[in-house]
Amino acid sequence: MEPEMRDIAQWFRQRDQQAPPAPPAKKRKRMRNISVSEAVRRLHNAESNTHRYDPQTSVSSPHNQDVTTYLLNEVAMAFPAQDPYVLKASCKTYYETIQKTYRMNQEDNLQKKEEDMIAARRRQRRRRRDRSHTRDYYRSAAGRKCSPTAQ
């Protein structure tokens, strides 16, 4: 190794050793699996299911913990190879969905619910429009042999 390269490598090693500690890791994002989420939703909403989340209490309440345990056991039998973290994340996410629906149906949140629905419709229209324009652009670009202004 050349002397200059050795000096540079040594400088990097020293810098890494003197580097300030890294900031604490961000909260881990929940893993998603659409089929597991769908199974949790269907199981929770099944007519034969007597274990239902109570949106008025927290997810850590004894009742909701029992419901989560029940759902985890049932879904784990259907998806034995699935990571338990994914199963639990699906249950918690579904609880949050139920809790949000409950909160939005309260009298004092009806105005916000309406505003959120309008914003969601606008966002969806914008995405469809942008997707359509992008698709049309690439189709037209693929069909052209040369630019229209070139002679």
Protein Blocks (a to p, Z undefined) as FASTA:
>chain_A
ZZklmmmmmmmmmmmmmpccddddddddddddfklmmmmmmmmmpmklmbdcdfkbcfkb
mklmmmmmmmmmmmmmmmmmbcfklmmmmmmmmmmmmmmmmmmmpmklmmmmmmmmmmmm
mmmmmmmmmmmmmmmmmmmmmmpmbdfkbZZ
